[in-house]
């Protein structure tokens, strides 16, 4: 599975924070999806793109994990 996250460059999020987000996402996704690749980059808009998932249920599960990690900001400290 591949997860691509684009963060709007206007949000002024540091590279350190993006690296911490990537590490936390890998920690949460790899146990269920061992072949996960994550790419986080800055761009003109914010968005998430998932590829390599076979079922809608998997997509919902991954999106739920992404949301939980984003909302639980303990990884930022």
Secondary structure, 3 states (H helix, E strand, C coil): CEEEEEEEHHHCCCHHHHHHHHHHHHHHHCCCCCCCEEEEEEECCCEEEEECCCCHHHHHHHHHHHHHHHHCHHHHC
